[in-house]
Amino acid sequence: MLARIFVFLIGFGLTVVGCVYSISYLNLLTIGYNFEEYVNFISRRIECLYAVIGIILIAVTIFIPGGNKYELHI
């Protein structure tokens, strides 16, 4: 249970960091990049891919069942 919470929080942190970098790189659009070049740029940056990795970690912790099958569910 504690490991799932830890992985969820790591995923949440990675998602926040990745989204902040993706939003901050929107300044490239003001200096002449078009949207296709912007998407190409952020898809190659590891700090922007943290958002995708974080979302995958969050989805894994939420949707994959775990725990003791003999737990009492109230």
C-alpha positions as CSV (number, residue, x, y, z in Angstrom):
1,M,0.0,0.0,0.0
2,L,2.8,2.4,0.9
3,A,4.7,1.6,-2.3
4,R,1.6,2.4,-4.4
5,I,1.2,5.8,-2.7
6,F,4.9,6.5,-3.2
7,V,4.7,5.5,-7.0
8,F,1.6,7.6,-7.3
9,L,3.3,10.7,-5.8
10,I,6.4,10.2,-8.0
11,G,4.1,10.0,-11.0
12,F,2.3,13.1,-9.9
13,G,5.6,15.0,-9.4
14,L,6.9,14.0,-12.8
15,T,3.6,15.0,-14.5
16,V,3.8,18.5,-12.9
17,V,7.4,19.0,-13.9
18,G,6.8,17.8,-17.4
19,C,3.7,20.1,-17.8
20,V,5.5,23.1,-16.4
21,Y,8.4,22.7,-18.9
22,S,5.9,22.1,-21.8
23,I,4.1,25.3,-20.9
24,S,7.3,27.3,-20.5
25,Y,8.4,26.2,-23.9
26,L,5.3,27.8,-25.3
27,N,7.5,30.9,-25.5
28,L,9.0,29.4,-28.6
29,L,5.8,30.2,-30.4
30,T,6.4,33.9,-29.8
31,I,9.8,33.9,-31.5
32,G,8.6,32.4,-34.7
33,Y,8.2,28.6,-34.3
34,N,5.0,27.2,-35.7
35,F,3.0,24.6,-33.7
36,E,4.4,21.6,-35.6
37,E,8.0,22.7,-34.8
38,Y,7.0,23.3,-31.2
39,V,5.5,19.8,-30.9
40,N,8.6,18.3,-32.6
41,F,10.8,20.2,-30.1
42,I,9.0,19.2,-26.9
43,S,8.7,15.5,-28.0
44,R,12.5,15.4,-28.1
45,R,13.1,16.9,-24.6
46,I,13.3,14.5,-21.7
47,E,11.9,17.0,-19.2
48,C,8.8,17.3,-21.3
49,L,8.5,13.5,-21.6
50,Y,8.4,13.3,-17.8
51,A,4.7,14.3,-18.1
52,V,3.9,11.2,-20.2
53,I,6.0,9.0,-17.8
54,G,4.2,10.4,-14.8
55,I,0.7,9.9,-16.3
56,I,1.7,6.2,-17.0
57,L,2.8,5.8,-13.4
58,I,-0.4,7.3,-12.1
59,A,-2.5,5.1,-14.4
60,V,-0.6,2.0,-13.3
61,T,-1.2,2.7,-9.6
62,I,-4.9,3.5,-10.0
63,F,-6.0,0.8,-12.5
64,I,-3.9,-2.2,-11.7
65,P,-5.4,-4.1,-8.7
66,G,-3.2,-5.0,-5.8
67,G,-3.2,-5.6,-2.1
68,N,-4.2,-8.5,-0.1
69,K,-7.1,-10.5,-1.5
70,Y,-8.3,-11.3,2.0
71,E,-8.7,-7.6,3.0
72,L,-12.1,-6.5,4.3
73,H,-13.6,-4.0,1.9
74,I,-16.0,-1.7,3.7
